[in-house]
């Protein structure tokens, strides 16, 4: 039996268009003065039903968690904004609502306005779960900017002596955010320095976007526990920035960069960074399908044994080395001993190596590797050139500003000496 603190119609497949449709299903919610969690996922709610539900939810001051995943299936794009607006406006009045799940709702550019309004104002927010919403880069920028504004509002509330929680979780995957929205996301991350979990998988982010996101944003999140950027594109450009930054994440427990084209050279840089011994809490490392070769594998094996005492799971399938490689056996033996020593009887997927059923033979891809390395070197040169241009422009702007200040000072001095 569900706890009296949880109200749920999750997964019932209800089609609730009107207030009359809704009423038979919310009697217990209406009468519950202590509800802490509502689960509405897996139903479809119309405008009138949402308006009626919002009137009830707006009175539930004890509510902490709202699961609104997949609640607009089959709804018209014109229905979603007013329906969502009713619910989120009601949520703004709830001082304890810290977690909201909006997965699998088709928002996109035309329906993001109510979400942007809510995210910019809901100071109690700690955990935002926003997967598979069809945002695209333009709506992604709006969401990120709203989160930046939220940081300002949190700081304003703290300045008034109020107890305000940090934003700790942002899960925003499968949303086609692409590189074009990364400047806005980097700004948001740089402001929310207390983030502990960030997942942005499968967003079509290219290497320049990844580099920007990490260098200008995630670098500031020194409390990170979980970072998952799988199924985007790193190359040597993103890998280098990751390698420079990962030692600053001293609390990190899980790092996911699988299926991200780290490249052999990039993976080597990341492994070298992990060998510095600054990530002693890292327990899970996801590195599948990254063109990692035997040389980089050896570096990860050394890092695991010398510098990652908490590591218990490393995923390496789909890379370019042999399953009989000595480093593979060393990792199996090391992680096996750690599991035995721990005495924990956890799920097998929590420990050891993943299946290595899809490894590539390194010798078969020499020509491809050479071409890839040449492309990486070219991209790296371009990245450095862009950095040099940006640095030069910034320096020039500073010089111009200084010259203007000097000119103003000189003019003021001349005027001061002028007699009328």
Buried (B, 14 or more C-beta within 10 A) or exposed (E): EEEEBBBBBBEEEBEBBEBEBBBEBBEEBBEBEEBBBBBBBBBBBBBBBBBBBBEBBBEBEBBBBBBBBBBBBEBEEEBBBBBBBBBBBBBBBBEEBBBBBBBBBBBBBEBBBBBBBBBBBBBBBBBBBBBBBBBBBEBBBBBBBBBBBBBEBBEEBEEEEEEBEBBBBBBBBBBBBBBBBBBBBBBBBBBBBBBBBBBBBBBBBBBBBBBBBBBBBBBBBBBBBBBBBBBBBBBBBBBBBBBBBBBBBBBBBBBBBBBBBBBBBBBBBBBBBBBEEBBEBBBBBBBBBBBBBBBBBBBBBBBBBEBBBEBBBBBBBBBBBBEEBEBBEBBBEBBEEBBEEEEEEEEEEEBBBBEBEEBBEBEEBEEEBEEBBEEBEEBBEEBEEEEEEEEEEEEEEEEEEEEEEEEEEEEEEEEEEEEE
